[in-house]
C-alpha cells in the first residue's frame, strides 16, 4: 500500500529503473520503489522527468503535482481512462438526475458544517450556531447555508471571515487544500468519473468541478491540521505570508491525517477513495444515503 510523499525542492532528473523512481542528489543516485509512493510533488522549475516514468507513475495511481513560482500546486498529472468500466460510469454520471444531485450536495454541505463545528469545539470555541445552521440546509443548499457557515466559522477561528488577509495561515490553508484537491482529482480519474461534471460547481472553465464539490467536507480537516501543526512554526509571525520549505513539506503530510468514515479510522487519502466509490454507488442507485463522508475521529 502506497504511503510515501516524495517532495523535490531542488532541480534534478527523474527516471524509471526496475519499477523504482530514480533521481540524482549531491552526485549520488537514489531510488524509491514506485509501489511505496502515494504522491510526487515537484516544487522547482528545473527538474526533468522521462515519459516512461510518468506512464509508470500514472499506471500505479501516483499523483504527480507540479508547483508554480509561488510554491502552490498548479498542475496535477492523472491517469486517463484507466478504469475498466469507464464508459458505463461516465454514462451513468451524465444521466444523473437533478434531484439526486441536489440531495448529494445537501448531504455534503451538512457534513462540512458539522465538521467545521467540530474544529471550533477543539479550540474551545462556540459551535452551536453552526450546528443549528446545519439543520437548515435544504436540498441543493438553495439558501446558501455554506457561505453563511463559512463567515461564522472563519470569524471565530481566524478573526478573518473572508480569508483575504495576507497571512501565513491563508497561504498554508490554500496549500493544504491544493494537496487534498490533487488527491481527490486522482481518485476521481482512477474511478472513471468525469472530473469536469460537478453536482454543484459548473464553471465551464474549470476541468475539476466534481473535485471542487467533493473537497468541501474535507476542508475542515486541513484547517485543523494547519492550526495544530503548522501554526507552531509561526507563533509571533501572524503577518508573514511566506511559507518555508519545511512548512510545505509538512503540509504534504496532511493526507495522512486520520478521519472517521464507515465508523472506522482511515487516513484522508484512503477515505477519499471511499467517498468517491460511495458517490458512484449513490448516484447509480439514486440514494444519497449511500454517500459516505468523513467525520472527526
Order of alpha helices (4+ residues) and beta strands (2+ residues): beta-beta-beta-beta-beta-beta-alpha-beta-beta-alpha-alpha-alpha-alpha-alpha-alpha-alpha-alpha-beta-beta-alpha
